[in-house]
Amino acid sequence: MDRLLFAIESFKNVQELIRFIDQKAGAVLVIYGFILTVFVDFAKKLQFVNPFEMGGFFSVFHSIATLLLGIFLAGMLLYKIYILVAKILRPRLAGNYDPGKMSVYYFEHIAQNKAVYMETFHHTQDDKLVDEVLEQVFEVSKIMTQKSERLCHVMTSLFSTIVALLVFILLVEIF
């Protein structure tokens, strides 16, 4: 297989994996949105009272536990949604190119100046084109790695978020 063709196929493969990660992140975002909706619906049922005017230790403990769990759950949900939107789904630009270097394969560099792009492209030898593609493969691989790690973190904590929501619902409804 030709080296340039192999490099381009590697680039396409990583790009496809990034699309797959973005699709997963979108699905997980929908799940977190559903959890947030359920949380808000049950939080509306809460009545704020002075725990020191309530009778009995159990009532005071229940009130404080519900408040603290609600605050914790709201913070966790907002943080996870932030990670999904700002750190996974938000488009990324390359961060590893040398300043002043013009890549003939990276869209941001191409969009800067048509004339410089065309001149650079026409004067670039074939073996250098392979290097250009490989640099872009490196860039998208870094992006893919970051997105994968963050999505793994968000998905790993999904179960604990659901458990916390169920406990919150139990505290709101039963007591």
C-alpha angles and dihedrals in degrees: 000000000000114000094232092049091049091050092049091049090051089052092049091048093054091045089053091049090052090053089051092051090049090052091051090048090052091052092048089048089056090052092050089047089054091049090049090051092051090047093052092047092055094039088059088066093061120108118202115225135165104265091207091061092053121096120244137016094261093058092049092046092048092050094049093043092051092049095048094045090048092052091046093048094047091050093047093049094049092047093050092047089049091052091049095049104033103031104032112022098034111098116253132215124212117272105181105067119113112253111259094018116128114215116200090204104046114089096216092056092044091052093052098072127358096198094050090046094051094045092047091048095050092049096046115104120228095252089053090053088061089053090050092053092045091053089053091048087054091050096050091043090057089050091048092051093051093047092048094050093048094046090049090053093049093046093046091056093046093090093050089049091054091048091050090050092051091050090049091051090048092051092048098044107035103039 
